[in-house]
Amino acid sequence: MASLRTNERKTLMALHELGGKATIEKIAEKSGLAHAAVMRATLTLSTENYVKIHEQKRNIAKLSREGENYAESGLPERRLLRALLNLGGEADVEEAAHRSNLDAGLVPIALGWLKKKNWGSIQGQRCCLKVNVEPQSGSDEKLLTLIHEKGVVAVEQLDQQFNEALTSLRKRKLVEIEEKVSRELELTEKGWKTIKKGFKIVEEITQLTPELIITKQWKNVKLTKFDVTAPGPAVYPGKAHPLQQIIRRAREIFLEMGFTEIRGPVVETAFWNFDALFQPQDHPAREMMDTFYLANPKTGRLPKEKLVNAVAKTHENGWVTGSKGWGYSWSSEEAKRLVLRTHTTAETIKYLATHKKPPIKVFSVDRVYRNEQVTYKNIAEFHQIEGIVVDRKVTLRDLMGTLKTFYTKFGLEKIEFWPCYFPYTEPSAQAMVYHPKLKRWMELCGMGMFRPEVLAPMGIKYPVLAWGGGLERLAMIELGLDDIRMLYGNNLGWLRRTPLCQ
């Protein structure tokens, strides 16, 4: 008993004075405490087995704002009825509406219910009553008045007639239903014994103030004891979105590894997005089903003529690369088309065109766009991790070491590199990670060394290591997700539950 605070003692005493069983509201009124204070005291008393809590769920009917207006001024059909009675039982709809002082939006409602209740009929532009005197209030009007007078009414207490009226009023959005939980406290055997022993209600001080210390009054007051092990209220502080945290972390890892970040526009010409990467102009990936093309403006500017001619010749016959090219007539008009970039490699190759002296270590974490059907594993807009390393004697082995270091810093340990094909790198590979939950290998990114057909037109004479992969897949592994849409769904519950990424 000594562990109980003042409010808990007051609650216990009030419950005793009310006969050992009472609602929270009655206890609050008897004790003089606020409802919230009684609820907090109840949690402690229940935990310590001084009281039992009985909960009962009830459906409460209350009027909407429109329902309140109708309860005071009458339902639209009732007001129209009275106006027609004053006009002799028949009148033009416009005249009757004016006489009843109904807003234009309420007139169709009033006419519809007048007809539905069999009070009248509409013949063209005229309205005729079927009754000579004003009918008595129906069950819907009686229920509307009852709720208006009482404020709220328990649905379970309504008879069948009023239940039917309630259904009608709810369809008209005049009544709203809320689920309300009523709580009743009852003293336990331990509670009764404690009260019989007797106890004093002493006001407690929750905070030791400078005034109490200076005046030495702290010696004469009772300080509240706090249970530091008790769970506190849930707090949801502001924080960065989980995906943004992972983007920030990826950037920090690359910067720690000595890389420089580059950025570029989301709208690029097909020249930088496809042609400069030795992707043929008739490649399926360039069709509308894979790429978003701009409608206005449709085209952009090409770079310097020397570079454009070199790319064109490489496509047509291989130029000086030793390749045969693609064997078609290259179109500058096709290269001018504007697209939402399908990969950030467009920014990488543009950067290489003006930065040719090694060593070069750059990366990009930015948005790209693909004309994909949105599913649990694909979306039309996502982030790509992209990077290149340029130096005199770098090999694919160096690229494998770079990426293994990066993914290891993300906590991924079981990483392998499998050979594969990409149109603008040779040799090419893909970084794979084993997912223990899914029990299968997942692709993280594509990688390789840029082909001579990509490097020669740019004037690059040194090996270039390149890689690119979706960031969202990495985020899904990190956050334990199996649906990529969760990253963009703004599910507040998930955002609150997800801890800060360490």
Summary of the structure (lengths in Angstrom):
residues: 502
radius of gyration: 38.2
end to end distance: 44.5
largest distance: 104.6
contacts: 1454
relative contact order: 0.09
helix: 42%
strand: 22%
